Amino acid sequence: MRDTKSRDVYPECREHPIEVMEMNIKSVNEPEDLRPGERHPKILIIYTGGTIGMIENPETGSLEPFDFEYLIDNVPKIKRLDYRIDSYQFEVPIDSSAMNPSHWQDIAYVIATFYDRYDGFVVLHGTDTMAYTASALSFMLENLRKPVVITGSQLPIGEVRTDGEENLITALQVAAATTDDSRPMLEEVTILFENYLWRGNRATKYSADNFNAFKSSNFPRLAKIGMGITFREDVLWRPVEDAPLRVHYGMDTNVMYLSLFPGITETMIRHAFNTPGLRGVVLKTYGAGNAPTESSFLEVVREAVDRGLVIVNVSQCDNGMVDPHRYKTGSALYAAGVISGHDLTSEAAITKLMFLFGQDYDTETVKRLMETPLVGEMHK
């Protein structure tokens, strides 16, 4: 079992009684449309917002969110899937740039509430912060044994030419996939975009306009998607323990990024490290984890570590990993108390820090777990 103590209570549960949530569940296809006598996977689409659910205002030309039923009307092929598909729409669609940890809690709560009712979940989400949400959910949903497939689009689904329709259809097919012994093919949080399926906590957005908007430089894709869908079962995540789903809602936002650049001053770094309430920093360094070796820089780092600040070293490079012993410059950081983020993505590093501090761990435990793979987010 994951070495955690947890804030397992959803903070807004009093505002989300089950009877109200039930009213937000709507059927996408009719049971009589399904072929009788066959297994029909049951999938819940959770619509949070994002470009996939936008429509152009004819007067202003700007994109505005619309009701989920309109989205389904623009994907008539969805009703040809032999699945039982329901939808759950957030009351107020969220632009992904406005996404924050309270929304991650909302998504996790919906999944937890209806977990036993569905075989899989498809989360529709904006692309800008999709990798953050995928990473956060991977840590929050302990012992997940059903697929959570996050997708969206670069163009609204109502456009004549859009990637949204294909992404939605494929995400549903991926969420419904099973092994030869009828187990869910996926038991983790993933990102599906164009013809790529990535582990959610290994992916990052790299393009603002390509349909293939995400990549995973340090981990292979989970499936080859073309004429068919071929899963790479050798790289899929499988929970070790046969235990029920446990959702950890605690997330502490007293963390930050600090990206090094030539010319960054001691004053800048000291000011950042002394931010009131700060508990953790993802330090984005050069190459294999290198940083300046000036005594003034290292002194600021040591002082921060001695005060209890957790500093995690991740590379600014997309590919490769931090090796604190490869160069003298990296070793100096390690000696000053900075811990290695190995090959964590920036999104996984910052959300993992939020998650671990959100479980009320002491500093030494956070350090140890930051260097320990929890759900396939890193090599070590």
Secondary structure by P-SEA (a helix, b strand, c coil): cccccccccccccccccaaaaaaacccccccccccccbbbbbbbbbbccccccccccccccbbbbccaaaaaaacccccccccbbbbbbcccccccccccaaaaaaaaaaaaaccccccbbbbbbbccaaaaaaaaaaaaccccccccccccccccccccccaaaaaaaaaaaaaacccccccccccbbbbbcccccccccccccccccccccccccccccccccccbbbbccccbbbbcccccbbbbcbbbccbbbbbbcccccaaaaaaaaaccccccccccccccccccccaaaaaaaaaaaaabbbbbbbbccccbbbbccccaaaaaaaaacccccccccaaaaaaaaaaaaaacccaaaaaaaaaccccccccc
